[in-house]
Amino acid sequence: MRKKIVAGNWKMNLDYNEGLALFSEISNMVKDELTGKQQAVICSPFIHLHALVQLGKGNDRISVGAQNAHQMEAGAYTGEVSAKMIKSVGAEYVILGHSERRQYFGESNELLAKKTDTALANGLKPIFCIGETLEERNSEVHFNVVKDQLADGLFHLDEEQFAKIVIAYEPVWAIGTGLTATSDQAQEIHAFIRKEIAARYGEEVAEDTTILYGGSCNAKNAPDLFAKTDIDGGLIGGASLKSRDFVDILKVFN
């Protein structure tokens, strides 16, 4: 049975003390209020990672991840952080290919394939983001866009490597805009993603792959989204900055 995951992406928010306070609130609420087998993942700025891992010890319902990692193992890359460094502080996950990284930093599918390889080689579990812009959806090329992102970014992996990937579908037009794909729209493309995985790796691997929805997901729309067959949780932005909102999304799986 594939994992049900709700991952919070704090983006570039919260100073050190604010991050520790929020994580402590979420961790305590997760421990007290979750009754299913769902997993919480908090993807914080680099400054928080070590402290959050320490705070989360003893609570196996919450994990910690980074929001990015460099594609090289080490070297003269001032200001960058390697997958080995992230792993060394105890983080388990790393977001790769978020639409903001693709848009603002020009990250290509080919670059993200290299980042994925390096993350896996260092024992991290990538949350690999894919999704189309509003222009691409309106032009009805969104299926091709998502297919290419999968093929170019991930389908070079062998079956054992791919089994460690979590995919996050994020309609770029619904991130931070207040717009949300309808549950039927989201299900349609999640099913398409699973079909593409099955074509590459087989039905068993496809059925075991966790696919998250990321696009202005909140406690109000999460029940409709998570009820769909191929939606296994969410990658949550703004709502992950409020402990009550984030945990209420997690509780949908109760």
Secondary structure, 3 states (H helix, E strand, C coil): CCCCEEEEECCCCCCHHHHHHHHHHHHHHHHHHCCCCCEEEEECCHHHHHHHHHHHCCCCCEEEEECCCCCCCCCCCCCCCCHHHHHHCCCCEEEECCHHHHHHHCCCHHHHHHHHHHHHHCCCEEEEEECCCHHHHHCCCHHHHHHHHHHHHCCCCCHHHHCCCEEEECCHHHCCCCCCCCHHHHHHHHHHHHHHHHHHHCHHHHHHCCEEECCCCCCCCHHHHHCCCCCCEEEECHHHHCHHHHHHHHHHHC
